Amino acid sequence: MSVRGFSEKKYRLYFAYILIFALIAASCFVCLNVMRQYVNDETIRTIRAMEEISLSKINDRFKLSLGYTRSLAATIAMDIKDVNSPYAFSFVKDKIKYTDFDTVVLIGMDGNTIHPRSKKPINVSGSVSFIKALNGEANISDYNISSFDGQTFIAVDAPIMENGRTKAVLSGIYYSHSLGHFISSGIFDGLASSYLINSNGRIIARSEKSVIASDSITLWGLLDAPNVEKEASIINEFAYNLKQR
């Protein structure tokens, strides 16, 4: 065999090795991309499944809270003639332990009540939820920001009726920190954060075990937190859609 023939054979062998290596590398690259896409798809499916579970729990909890508030309002209407009496306030205070409300308050027809934390008088006559209750409709308010102490809260209001007319309103109150109990934090072994966000992007509540170190009150502020994935397309799409509303 000539030297030239040997060299050509050697080069062909080298070329075959390079081609095989390139095919293996390409196959690995394709497989890794397929696996990455599969993991991403499974992660999104898991998040959406947990989202549905959390939403169902929230809806069920509020339905129970609304039913309890309506029932308690009916009991007060039957058993207590003077809703402004010390006995009425004592009665309501005693019932709080059977609920998961932060507090339960009695509101007069003029909207006056006692602030549950400061014990000072406040007026809620401008509240949409209160007005609905005055008209006989038990309802759950949108999130509100208290003008008194700046706290975010949701109220569950029910009318106290006598002879078909409202004589007072019973209001169960959840503060935003308590609403975190409603949000599932078990996803990904507790390493994921869950948020309850309203349509204008304000964070109403967050899960207790938040792994994102941010005190932001809006979704957009949250996305600026240093340890948030900036390229998470599903979050960016959600944030974009909120801004278009």
C-alpha positions, 0 to 999 in steps of 0.5 A: 500500500502506498503512503498516499493511499494510507493517508487518504484512508486515514483522512476518511477515517478521521472524517467519519469520526468527525461526522459521527461525533457531529451527529451524536452532538446534534442528536444530544442537542435535539434531545435536550431541547425536546426534554427542555420543552417537555419540562417547560410544558409540564411545569406550565400544566402543573402551575395551571392545575394548581391555579385551578385548585387554588381558585376553587379553594378561594371560591369555596372559602368565600361561599362558606364565609358568605353563607355564615355571615348571612346566617349570623345576620339572620340570627342577630335579626331574630335574637337581638332587638337593639343592634347598637347595644353592648350585648349585640357587640358582645354577641358578635365578638363571641362569634368571631372564634367560629370563623376565619375572619380577622374581625366581624363588625356591626355597621349602622344604617348611616355607615358608622361603625367602630374600627376593629383595631383602633376601636375608633369610630369610622364611616363606610357609607361610601362602600359599594359592598355596604350599599348593596347590603343596605339594599338587602344583598349579601355580597363580597366586596372588591379589595379595598384600601382602608383610608384609616390605616392603609390596610388592604382588605376584603369585606363579606357583608350581609344585611340584618333584616327586620320585617323585610327592611334592613336595620344594620349590616354585618361585615366580616373582614379579611385583611390581605395578610390573612388572604395568603392562607387561601393561596396554595403554597405547596406547589414545587415543595413550597419553592414557588410563590403564589399571588392573588392579583386583581385586574389592574395588577395590584397584588391583593395577597401572597402565599405565606411562603414567598421565595421572592424577596419583594415588598411590591404591591403590583405585579410589575414591581414584582417582576423587577425583583432581583431573583425573578426570571425576567424571560418567563414568557407566561408571566410577561404575557400575563403582565402585558395583557393586564396593561392592555385592559 
